[in-house]
Amino acid sequence: MNISTIYPRMIEMRIAEALGDTPVVLLSGPRQAGKTTLVRQMATHGMRYFTLDDQLTLLSAKDDPVGMIRSLDRAVIDEIQRVPQLLLAIKKSVDEDRRPGRFLLTGSANLMVLPAVADSLAGRMETLTLLPLSQSELYGSKANWIDSAFAGRILDVARPLTGDELTESVLRGGYPEAISRTSARRRTVWARQYMDAIIQRDVRDVAGIEKLDQLPRFLRSLAEVSGQMCNYTRLGSQVGLDSKTVARYAGVLEQMYLLRRVDVWARNRLKRIVRTPKLQFIDSGLLATLLDLGASEVKRDRSRFGTLLETFVYGELLKHSTTAEGDYRLLYYRDIDMFEVDIVIESSSGQLIGVEVKSTATVNAGDFRGLKKLSSVAGDLFKMGILLYDGTDTMPVGNGLWAVPLSTLWGD
């Protein structure tokens, strides 16, 4: 049994809602996050299933995309990014028949960054994102941490994870296949083969990069700067690439859902576009593999665990944002005086929650330095500041600031 069938996915209700009123629904996200399992479960009676990972189906779709779609009434099409021409054929089909729920698509690349795709299906398609399993899905919690925080409520700890248990969860990450493997060594083998397969197959499909041999080294270099502001010129000099190529390669890996560029928060939104973004990997397990970090290395040098933990928290919050009732953006804060906040969650109305991540069980006043500065800069937009730490007690520290257990991220 696929492990994705064991854990209910939070996005399932959103997909069902979209199929009820929208002709085309695209479920996008990284390979092996559980998309295929989910859409096959959700495919209603009368929906034919196709996967473009099947060579014969792929050849047929490439040879005559219009003919393939014209023959279909309702269908599930898996890995649509392999033949993006099908989307134009789908547009023609749904323009002739606008019934909701006609096509349920999956894609392992973010096709909506391609202008031709976004324009062709505007108003006809809803895109949803399925990321690897969240801790909430693993432990059966249905509460949304971000929605709750903006409502002024910090979730209770239902399944405390601290110390070695927390380290294990961070090193494991959220991919169903990694979770199903019983040893760290077997998870590492899977993760390395997974990243090799993405570079050799999916990057070739969507980007046409010729020198694929440069990408594994480039990906490892990006891992070293995860959670940091990214200077493309400096990074390029380390791997022998110019800054334009570095920016392009990073964009392709972002399109593959391996990482995200995170913008800086500024009160004036126009100022954000000229500030340096930082890079965040989406899955802490893949990042641990790229950094060759295991439980023994973390025990010897706890300082290296901080980057992994921030990635883990960022990934959990990103997953919560994909299933939240509200519309949220994940940003970060840094100013010229070196005040920083790891993650800034911004609601559609501009309200903010600042999140700092700390890998120890001890909290001191200096840990709130960045959150206090963000509060003073944001003013009435600042809703709450939360320091997530490796403990079990939720403690108010005044002026809208809290010390909160990391385990509330999958709390009730």
TORLUM-499940 format. One record per residue (C-alpha): x, z, y; residue in one letter; residue number from 1. Coordinates in pm, whole numbers. Layout:
N
NODE      xx      zz      yy  torvex  mimi
NODE       X       Z       Y       a   NUM
...
END
This chain:
412
NODE      xx      zz      yy  torvex  mimi
NODE       0       0       0       m     1
NODE     124     -82     350       n     2
NODE     187     245     531       i     3
NODE      -7     110     832       s     4
NODE    -326     136     624       t     5
NODE    -270     513     585       i     6
NODE    -275     588     957       y     7
NODE    -569     488    1178       p     8
NODE    -445     287    1476       r     9
NODE    -565     394    1820       m    10
NODE    -591      33    1941       i    11
NODE    -852     -58    1676       e    12
NODE   -1146      48    1892       m    13
NODE   -1013    -157    2187       r    14
NODE    -984    -466    1966       i    15
NODE   -1341    -423    1840       a    16
NODE   -1467    -391    2199       e    17
NODE   -1281    -704    2307       a    18
NODE   -1409    -909    2012       l    19
NODE   -1762    -812    2116       g    20
NODE   -1748    -990    2451       d    21
NODE   -1437   -1214    2468       t    22
NODE   -1382   -1549    2288       p    23
NODE   -1009   -1494    2217       v    24
NODE    -828   -1166    2154       v    25
NODE    -449   -1157    2125       l    26
NODE    -284    -855    1964       l    27
NODE      75    -865    2078       s    28
NODE     368    -645    1985       g    29
NODE     691    -630    1787       p    30
NODE     721    -759    1433       r    31
NODE     640    -509    1158       q    32
NODE     454    -274    1391       a    33
NODE     140    -320    1176       g    34
NODE     -39    -611    1349       k    35
NODE    -103    -817    1037       t    36
NODE    -237    -523     839       t    37
NODE    -471    -428    1123       l    38
NODE    -614    -774    1195       v    39
NODE    -671    -844     827       r    40
NODE    -865    -520     803       q    41
NODE   -1066    -611    1112       m    42
NODE   -1135    -975    1029       a    43
NODE   -1513   -1002    1005       t    44
NODE   -1710   -1207     756       h    45
NODE   -1661   -1579     813       g    46
NODE   -1319   -1552     979       m    47
NODE   -1051   -1759     806       r    48
NODE    -700   -1616     799       y    49
NODE    -383   -1816     871       f    50
NODE     -25   -1702     916       t    51
NODE     231   -1925    1082       l    52
NODE     498   -1747     880       d    53
NODE     369   -1966     595       d    54
NODE     578   -2285     600       q    55
NODE     294   -2524     506       l    56
NODE      59   -2375     766       t    57
NODE     338   -2390    1024       l    58
NODE     405   -2758     956       l    59
NODE      34   -2840     972       s    60
NODE      -9   -2657    1301       a    61
NODE     293   -2826    1459       k    62
NODE     190   -3170    1334       d    63
NODE    -172   -3158    1454       d    64
NODE    -262   -2843    1652       p    65
NODE    -585   -2993    1788       v    66
NODE    -700   -3104    1443       g    67
NODE    -630   -2763    1293       m    68
NODE    -828   -2573    1557       i    69
NODE   -1113   -2829    1567       r    70
NODE   -1187   -2756    1202       s    71
NODE   -1231   -2383    1265       l    72
NODE   -1541   -2191    1366       d    73
NODE   -1383   -1843    1373       r    74
NODE   -1033   -1749    1263       a    75
NODE    -746   -1502    1256       v    76
NODE    -412   -1668    1335       i    77
NODE    -101   -1458    1276       d    78
NODE     229   -1508    1467       e    79
NODE      85   -1756    1718       i    80
NODE     415   -1764    1913       q    81
NODE     558   -1993    1646       r    82
NODE     329   -2277    1765       v    83
NODE     225   -2206    2125       p    84
NODE      64   -2554    2141       q    85
NODE    -222   -2404    1940       l    86
NODE    -325   -2205    2248       l    87
NODE    -412   -2522    2440       l    88
NODE    -618   -2640    2143       a    89
NODE    -792   -2300    2132       i    90
NODE    -868   -2329    2505       k    91
NODE   -1040   -2664    2444       k    92
NODE   -1237   -2521    2152       s    93
NODE   -1361   -2212    2337       v    94
NODE   -1449   -2416    2646       d    95
NODE   -1692   -2602    2422       e    96
NODE   -1816   -2286    2248       d    97
NODE   -1778   -1958    2439       r    98
NODE   -1912   -1724    2170       r    99
NODE   -1723   -1392    2169       p   100
NODE   -1492   -1304    1883       g   101
NODE   -1402   -1658    1779       r   102
NODE   -1025   -1617    1756       f   103
NODE    -821   -1306    1679       l   104
NODE    -453   -1385    1728       l   105
NODE    -131   -1191    1680       t   106
NODE     203   -1257    1844       g   107
NODE     545   -1097    1804       s   108
NODE     655   -1220    2145       a   109
NODE     500   -1160    2484       n   110
NODE     352   -1506    2538       l   111
NODE     184   -1403    2862       m   112
NODE     517   -1428    3047       v   113
NODE     495   -1806    2999       l   114
NODE     296   -1947    3295       p   115
NODE     142   -2233    3094       a   116
NODE       1   -1989    2838       v   117
NODE    -127   -1739    3094       a   118
NODE    -296   -2014    3296       d   119
NODE    -448   -2194    2999       s   120
NODE    -641   -1895    2866       l   121
NODE    -713   -1706    3188       a   122
NODE   -1063   -1558    3165       g   123
NODE   -1096   -1659    2801       r   124
NODE    -849   -1424    2631       m   125
NODE    -784   -1050    2635       e   126
NODE    -437    -930    2539       t   127
NODE    -380    -592    2375       l   128
NODE     -51    -442    2264       t   129
NODE      26    -275    1931       l   130
NODE     355     -85    1933       l   131
NODE     509     103    1638       p   132
NODE     325     413    1517       l   133
NODE     296     696    1767       s   134
NODE     337    1057    1665       q   135
NODE     -33    1103    1749       s   136
NODE    -121     837    1490       e   137
NODE     114     995    1235       l   138
NODE     -40    1341    1280       y   139
NODE    -402    1234    1332       g   140
NODE    -437    1343    1696       s   141
NODE    -690    1142    1896       k   142
NODE    -623    1292    2240       a   143
NODE    -448    1078    2502       n   144
NODE    -168    1272    2672       w   145
NODE    -168    1061    2991       i   146
NODE    -545    1063    3043       d   147
NODE    -547    1439    2985       s   148
NODE    -262    1502    3229       a   149
NODE    -429    1302    3507       f   150
NODE    -746    1502    3439       a   151
NODE    -539    1816    3504       g   152
NODE    -517    1927    3141       r   153
NODE    -201    1971    2936       i   154
NODE    -267    1927    2564       l   155
NODE    -223    2215    2322       d   156
NODE      46    2200    2056       v   157
NODE    -119    2120    1723       a   158
NODE     188    2021    1518       r   159
NODE     502    2184    1662       p   160
NODE     827    1995    1610       l   161
NODE    1145    2160    1735       t   162
NODE    1516    2161    1655       g   163
NODE    1611    1966    1342       d   164
NODE    1253    1851    1279       e   165
NODE    1234    1698    1625       l   166
NODE    1573    1533    1577       t   167
NODE    1454    1382    1249       e   168
NODE    1142    1235    1414       s   169
NODE    1345    1088    1700       v   170
NODE    1601     931    1463       l   171
NODE    1325     792    1243       r   172
NODE    1128     615    1518       g   173
NODE     784     466    1465       g   174
NODE     812     148    1259       y   175
NODE     595     183     947       p   176
NODE     870      48     720       e   177
NODE    1125     295     856       a   178
NODE     881     583     816       i   179
NODE     812     487     454       s   180
NODE    1181     508     358       r   181
NODE    1291     844     226       t   182
NODE    1656     852     337       s   183
NODE    1835     794     666       a   184
NODE    2069     547     496       r   185
NODE    1779     330     375       r   186
NODE    1618     340     720       r   187
NODE    1945     222     875       t   188
NODE    1969     -68     629       v   189
NODE    1615    -173     717       w   190
NODE    1672    -143    1094       a   191
NODE    1986    -358    1086       r   192
NODE    1818    -629     882       q   193
NODE    1512    -614    1107       y   194
NODE    1714    -676    1423       m   195
NODE    1914    -954    1255       d   196
NODE    1590   -1126    1149       a   197
NODE    1445   -1110    1501       i   198
NODE    1758   -1265    1648       i   199
NODE    1784   -1539    1388       q   200
NODE    1415   -1636    1380       r   201
NODE    1201   -1515    1668       d   202
NODE    1452   -1560    1948       v   203
NODE    1507   -1916    1831       r   204
NODE    1130   -1977    1836       d   205
NODE    1062   -1862    2189       v   206
NODE    1386   -1899    2382       a   207
NODE    1598   -2182    2249       g   208
NODE    1919   -1982    2289       i   209
NODE    2203   -2175    2132       e   210
NODE    2474   -1912    2099       k   211
NODE    2281   -1666    1884       l   212
NODE    2608   -1516    1759       d   213
NODE    2649   -1348    2101       q   214
NODE    2320   -1162    2083       l   215
NODE    2404    -885    1830       p   216
NODE    2702    -772    2039       r   217
NODE    2497    -803    2357       f   218
NODE    2218    -593    2205       l   219
NODE    2467    -318    2115       r   220
NODE    2600    -327    2472       s   221
NODE    2247    -285    2605       l   222
NODE    2200      13    2374       a   223
NODE    2497     184    2543       e   224
NODE    2320     164    2881       v   225
NODE    1970     252    2762       s   226
NODE    1804     484    3012       g   227
NODE    2048     381    3286       q   228
NODE    2026     149    3584       m   229
NODE    2140    -192    3464       c   230
NODE    2415    -375    3650       n   231
NODE    2405    -722    3497       y   232
NODE    2739    -827    3647       t   233
NODE    2921    -526    3500       r   234
NODE    2746    -562    3167       l   235
NODE    2828    -934    3155       g   236
NODE    3198    -870    3211       s   237
NODE    3200    -641    2907       q   238
NODE    3056    -907    2676       v   239
NODE    3195   -1223    2836       g   240
NODE    2873   -1352    2991       l   241
NODE    2777   -1428    3350       d   242
NODE    2509   -1215    3519       s   243
NODE    2242   -1489    3503       k   244
NODE    2288   -1524    3127       t   245
NODE    2279   -1146    3085       v   246
NODE    1950   -1127    3279       a   247
NODE    1805   -1410    3069       r   248
NODE    1912   -1255    2738       y   249
NODE    1770    -916    2844       a   250
NODE    1443   -1089    2935       g   251
NODE    1423   -1251    2591       v   252
NODE    1481    -918    2415       l   253
NODE    1211    -769    2637       e   254
NODE     981   -1053    2534       q   255
NODE    1051    -950    2172       m   256
NODE     935    -591    2250       y   257
NODE    1276    -441    2174       l   258
NODE    1321    -302    2525       l   259
NODE    1160    -278    2867       r   260
NODE    1295    -307    3218       r   261
NODE    1157     -10    3412       v   262
NODE    1111     -39    3788       d   263
NODE    1191     239    4032       v   264
NODE     903     414    4208       w   265
NODE     897     393    4586       a   266
NODE     614     498    4813       r   267
NODE     623     151    4971       n   268
NODE     551     -82    4680       r   269
NODE     732    -374    4847       l   270
NODE    1059    -181    4827       k   271
NODE    1039    -164    4448       r   272
NODE    1127    -527    4393       i   273
NODE    1472    -494    4549       v   274
NODE    1574    -176    4366       r   275
NODE    1771    -182    4041       t   276
NODE    1559    -143    3727       p   277
NODE    1676      60    3432       k   278
NODE    1653     -42    3069       l   279
NODE    1462     153    2807       q   280
NODE    1449      70    2440       f   281
NODE    1098     109    2298       i   282
NODE    1187     260    1960       d   283
NODE    1429     551    1930       s   284
NODE    1498     471    1563       g   285
NODE    1629     121    1642       l   286
NODE    1833     262    1930       l   287
NODE    1986     525    1702       a   288
NODE    2091     249    1461       t   289
NODE    2249      43    1740       l   290
NODE    2440     352    1860       l   291
NODE    2538     456    1503       d   292
NODE    2382     797    1563       l   293
NODE    2263    1005    1270       g   294
NODE    2170    1372    1224       a   295
NODE    2530    1480    1165       s   296
NODE    2655    1302    1482       e   297
NODE    2375    1464    1687       v   298
NODE    2468    1809    1553       k   299
NODE    2833    1756    1646       r   300
NODE    2756    1622    1994       d   301
NODE    2413    1719    2124       r   302
NODE    2480    1545    2457       s   303
NODE    2436    1203    2292       r   304
NODE    2090    1308    2176       f   305
NODE    1957    1314    2534       g   306
NODE    1942     935    2566       t   307
NODE    1765     903    2231       l   308
NODE    1514    1173    2322       l   309
NODE    1432    1007    2653       e   310
NODE    1376     679    2465       t   311
NODE    1151     860    2219       f   312
NODE     941    1013    2500       v   313
NODE     927     684    2689       y   314
NODE     804     509    2372       g   315
NODE     539     775    2308       e   316
NODE     409     753    2666       l   317
NODE     412     373    2652       l   318
NODE     199     388    2335       k   319
NODE     -42     628    2505       h   320
NODE     -66     388    2802       s   321
NODE    -179     102    2573       t   322
NODE    -480     301    2446       t   323
NODE    -562     511    2754       a   324
NODE    -894     496    2937       e   325
NODE    -707     464    3267       g   326
NODE    -463     195    3377       d   327
NODE    -108     327    3414       y   328
NODE     244     207    3485       r   329
NODE     563     374    3367       l   330
NODE     834     382    3634       l   331
NODE    1130     606    3719       y   332
NODE    1260     773    4035       y   333
NODE    1607     774    4185       r   334
NODE    1716     799    4548       d   335
NODE    2039     768    4743       i   336
NODE    2095    1142    4718       d   337
NODE    2102    1112    4335       m   338
NODE    1773    1293    4279       f   339
NODE    1621    1149    3960       e   340
NODE    1307    1175    3748       v   341
NODE    1322    1019    3401       d   342
NODE     966     881    3393       i   343
NODE     707     845    3667       v   344
NODE     354     766    3549       i   345
NODE     150     593    3819       e   346
NODE    -228     552    3795       s   347
NODE    -414     250    3933       s   348
NODE    -506     460    4239       s   349
NODE    -139     540    4306       g   350
NODE    -143     902    4186       q   351
NODE     173    1020    4011       l   352
NODE     285    1244    3731       i   353
NODE     659    1300    3705       g   354
NODE     809    1362    3359       v   355
NODE    1157    1502    3298       e   356
NODE    1296    1518    2945       v   357
NODE    1524    1801    2827       k   358
NODE    1675    1820    2479       s   359
NODE    1729    2198    2474       t   360
NODE    1500    2497    2426       a   361
NODE    1625    2668    2744       t   362
NODE    1472    2586    3082       v   363
NODE    1627    2681    3416       n   364
NODE    1531    2631    3780       a   365
NODE    1778    2346    3833       g   366
NODE    1595    2134    3575       d   367
NODE    1310    2088    3825       f   368
NODE    1532    1952    4103       r   369
NODE    1422    1589    4065       g   370
NODE    1054    1673    4021       l   371
NODE    1055    1883    4337       k   372
NODE    1210    1599    4536       k   373
NODE     958    1348    4397       l   374
NODE     677    1587    4492       s   375
NODE     802    1610    4851       s   376
NODE     845    1232    4884       v   377
NODE     513    1142    4719       a   378
NODE     312    1404    4905       g   379
NODE     -56    1396    4826       d   380
NODE      -1    1126    4563       l   381
NODE     186    1376    4344       f   382
NODE     -52    1515    4081       k   383
NODE     180    1712    3855       m   384
NODE     543    1748    3748       g   385
NODE     614    1812    3380       i   386
NODE     942    1910    3219       l   387
NODE     919    1830    2847       l   388
NODE    1153    2055    2648       y   389
NODE    1236    2153    2289       d   390
NODE    1017    2464    2277       g   391
NODE     667    2587    2198       t   392
NODE     534    2756    2515       d   393
NODE     358    2591    2809       t   394
NODE     463    2767    3131       m   395
NODE     358    2705    3494       p   396
NODE     647    2737    3737       v   397
NODE     453    2691    4063       g   398
NODE     369    2408    4304       n   399
NODE     219    2186    4034       g   400
NODE     528    2203    3810       l   401
NODE     519    2292    3441       w   402
NODE     756    2345    3149       a   403
NODE     577    2188    2852       v   404
NODE     668    2150    2482       p   405
NODE     755    1799    2369       l   406
NODE     507    1855    2085       s   407
NODE     215    1830    2330       t   408
NODE     270    1452    2321       l   409
NODE      82    1454    1989       w   410
NODE    -133    1758    2069       g   411
NODE    -507    1816    2087       d   412
END
